[in-house]
Amino acid sequence: MKSSPSTPALDPRTLRDAFGAFPSGVVAVAASVKGQLTGIAASSFTSVSIDPPLVSFSISTTSSTWPLLREADHLGISVLADHHDAVCRQLAGPREERFAGLPFRVTENGSVLLDEAVATYDCSVHQEVVAGDHLIVLLAVHEVGGGGGEHPLVFHRSGFAKLHRDDLDPARLDGRINGAEVGSRESSHESKEDAA
Ligand SMILES: Cc1cc2nc3c(=O)[nH]c(=O)nc-3n(C[C@H](O)[C@H](O)[C@H](O)COP(=O)(O)O)c2cc1C
């Protein structure tokens, strides 16, 4: 959507701060491409579709890694665990050092999956959509797994955090998730699953 002529241009710093207010997890997107370990850290990962199974992440159009990674037949997505903060920084750092000393496995189709990830996905590129200074990469999901990790790493306001599970008091909520009445604990659970 175009902004009207009277709308002042959004300052990139202000926009970054607003984007940073939204918490996310972080994933490793990685593959062995022609025998070369290739990957990045990405906080833009999100689930997209159940049928067909699709997930997405966004990659900068200036990425020097994506032109290599997109050549992989299969890509591994590993949801980073809360002790993976240094791993995350390493995967976002100098290309030749990204996998140095990391515990990971390479599947027979070339996906690279980190040990102790909270969840893993075996994917292939389904579609790339140009979106401003990023590409939205849609990935077809072929297989999912538990990576052995328990709690996810959280990325918020440019920093790492842990998820502190402290479920909201139902008495202070409006009692509805997706329009469904949340009465008992069980029905609340069902509604959450439907909402996922
Ligand atoms: C927490 C975190 C999240 C990141 N998320 C993304 C992302 O979603 N998309 C992206 O293009 N780069 C993201 N990056 C940067 C990449 O990991 C990587 O540093 C960048 O792609 C530059 O390397 P390249 O030129 O080899 O691609 C993130 C970095 C960090 C530390």
Ligand as a Chemical Component Dictionary entry (heavy atoms), coordinates in Angstrom:
data_LIG
# 
_chem_comp.id                   LIG 
_chem_comp.type                 NON-POLYMER 
_chem_comp.pdbx_formal_charge   0 
_chem_comp.three_letter_code    LIG 
# 
loop_
_chem_comp_atom.comp_id 
_chem_comp_atom.atom_id 
_chem_comp_atom.alt_atom_id 
_chem_comp_atom.type_symbol 
_chem_comp_atom.charge 
_chem_comp_atom.model_Cartn_x 
_chem_comp_atom.model_Cartn_y 
_chem_comp_atom.model_Cartn_z 
_chem_comp_atom.pdbx_ordinal 
LIG C1  C1  C 0 18.590 -12.947 16.006 1  
LIG C2  C2  C 0 18.855 -12.771 14.536 2  
LIG C3  C3  C 0 17.815 -12.890 13.624 3  
LIG C4  C4  C 0 18.026 -12.708 12.255 4  
LIG N1  N1  N 0 16.973 -12.844 11.403 5  
LIG C5  C5  C 0 17.164 -12.626 10.078 6  
LIG C6  C6  C 0 16.067 -12.755 9.181  7  
LIG O1  O1  O 0 14.960 -13.096 9.555  8  
LIG N2  N2  N 0 16.302 -12.498 7.851  9  
LIG C7  C7  C 0 17.548 -12.120 7.398  10 
LIG O2  O2  O 0 17.695 -11.877 6.194  11 
LIG N3  N3  N 0 18.605 -12.039 8.234  12 
LIG C8  C8  C 0 18.446 -12.283 9.555  13 
LIG N4  N4  N 0 19.507 -12.219 10.401 14 
LIG C9  C9  C 0 20.855 -12.000 9.836  15 
LIG C10 C10 C 0 21.436 -13.305 9.230  16 
LIG O3  O3  O 0 21.552 -14.311 10.208 17 
LIG C11 C11 C 0 22.832 -13.069 8.613  18 
LIG O4  O4  O 0 23.652 -12.418 9.529  19 
LIG C12 C12 C 0 22.678 -12.226 7.371  20 
LIG O5  O5  O 0 21.934 -12.960 6.426  21 
LIG C13 C13 C 0 24.024 -11.751 6.758  22 
LIG O6  O6  O 0 24.720 -12.791 6.254  23 
LIG P1  P1  P 0 24.735 -13.215 4.685  24 
LIG O7  O7  O 0 25.179 -12.041 3.853  25 
LIG O8  O8  O 0 25.701 -14.351 4.709  26 
LIG O9  O9  O 0 23.338 -13.627 4.328  27 
LIG C14 C14 C 0 19.324 -12.394 11.778 28 
LIG C15 C15 C 0 20.381 -12.290 12.689 29 
LIG C16 C16 C 0 20.159 -12.464 14.053 30 
LIG C17 C17 C 0 21.312 -12.355 15.019 31 
# 
loop_
_chem_comp_bond.comp_id 
_chem_comp_bond.atom_id_1 
_chem_comp_bond.atom_id_2 
_chem_comp_bond.value_order 
_chem_comp_bond.pdbx_ordinal 
LIG C1  C2  SING 1  
LIG C2  C3  SING 2  
LIG C2  C16 DOUB 3  
LIG C3  C4  DOUB 4  
LIG C4  N1  SING 5  
LIG C4  C14 SING 6  
LIG N1  C5  DOUB 7  
LIG C5  C6  SING 8  
LIG C5  C8  SING 9  
LIG C6  O1  DOUB 10 
LIG C6  N2  SING 11 
LIG N2  C7  SING 12 
LIG C7  O2  DOUB 13 
LIG C7  N3  SING 14 
LIG N3  C8  DOUB 15 
LIG C8  N4  SING 16 
LIG N4  C9  SING 17 
LIG N4  C14 SING 18 
LIG C9  C10 SING 19 
LIG C10 O3  SING 20 
LIG C10 C11 SING 21 
LIG C11 O4  SING 22 
LIG C11 C12 SING 23 
LIG C12 O5  SING 24 
LIG C12 C13 SING 25 
LIG C13 O6  SING 26 
LIG O6  P1  SING 27 
LIG P1  O7  DOUB 28 
LIG P1  O8  SING 29 
LIG P1  O9  SING 30 
LIG C14 C15 DOUB 31 
LIG C15 C16 SING 32 
LIG C16 C17 SING 33 
# 
